Amino acid sequence: MSNTVHNDTANHRFTLDVDGHIAFTQYRLSPGVITFVHTEVPKELGGRGIGSALARGALEQVRALGLKVVARCPFIAGFIAKNPEFNDLLQQPPA
């Protein structure tokens, strides 16, 4: 496994290719904000931490791009909840 997460901008998703299988997290982009909507890890890759590696790599790229995150995807929301070093990326709700 290369552990290299790629931003597939044409398909609006971050991908991680492992053993010929592709895990991905789908997103929508708007000015200054990325909304994660769905994450899939093939069953062949289950239990190996692939989803977490994908989420970490995607969020690190989002940070580098200076975007805020809306985590509509339960997996990404759960990952951020377990990894508070990414809390600063969350977009705050309007006051």
C-alpha positions in Angstrom: 0.0 0.0 0.0 1.4 3.4 -1.0 -0.7 5.3 1.6 -0.9 8.2 -1.0 -4.3 9.8 -1.0 -5.1 11.5 -4.3 -7.5 14.3 -4.9 -9.5 13.2 -8.0 -10.9 16.6 -8.7 -12.7 15.5 -11.9 -14.8 13.1 -9.9 -15.0 15.2 -6.6 -13.4 12.6 -4.4 -10.2 11.7 -2.6 -9.0 8.2 -3.4 -6.6 5.6 -1.9 -5.6 2.7 -4.1 -4.7 -0.4 -2.1 -4.0 -3.9 -3.6 -6.0 -2.9 -6.8 -9.0 -1.7 -4.8 -10.0 1.9 -4.5 -11.3 3.4 -1.3 -12.8 6.9 -1.7 -14.5 9.8 0.0 -16.8 11.9 -2.1 -17.1 15.6 -1.6 -18.9 18.8 -2.8 -16.9 22.0 -3.1 -18.1 25.5 -2.6 -16.1 28.7 -2.0 -13.8 28.0 1.0 -15.7 24.9 2.1 -15.5 21.2 1.3 -18.5 19.0 2.3 -17.7 15.3 2.7 -20.9 13.4 1.8 -19.9 9.7 1.5 -17.0 7.3 2.1 -16.6 3.8 0.8 -13.9 1.2 1.6 -14.2 -2.1 -0.4 -15.0 -5.1 1.8 -11.7 -6.6 0.7 -9.9 -3.8 2.6 -12.0 -3.8 5.7 -10.3 -3.9 9.1 -7.0 -2.7 7.9 -7.3 1.0 8.8 -7.7 2.0 5.2 -10.7 4.3 5.9 -8.7 6.1 8.6 -5.7 6.5 6.3 -8.0 7.9 3.6 -9.7 10.3 6.0 -6.3 11.5 7.4 -4.8 12.0 4.0 -7.9 13.9 2.7 -8.1 16.1 5.7 -4.4 17.0 5.6 -4.8 18.0 1.9 -7.9 20.1 2.9 -5.9 21.8 5.5 -3.1 22.6 3.0 -5.7 24.1 0.7 -7.1 26.3 3.5 -10.6 24.9 3.3 -13.1 24.5 6.1 -15.0 21.1 6.4 -18.6 20.2 6.7 -18.7 16.5 7.6 -22.1 15.2 6.3 -20.5 11.8 5.9 -20.8 9.8 9.2 -17.4 8.2 8.7 -15.5 11.5 8.3 -17.5 13.0 11.2 -16.6 10.1 13.4 -12.9 10.3 12.3 -12.7 13.9 13.2 -14.4 13.2 16.6 -11.7 10.6 17.4 -8.9 12.8 16.1 -9.3 16.3 17.6 -6.3 17.6 15.8 -8.7 18.1 12.8 -11.4 20.0 14.8 -10.0 23.4 13.6 -11.1 22.4 10.1 -14.7 22.2 11.0 -16.9 25.0 9.7 -18.7 26.7 12.6 -22.4 27.1 12.2 -23.7 30.6 11.6 -24.4 32.6 14.8 
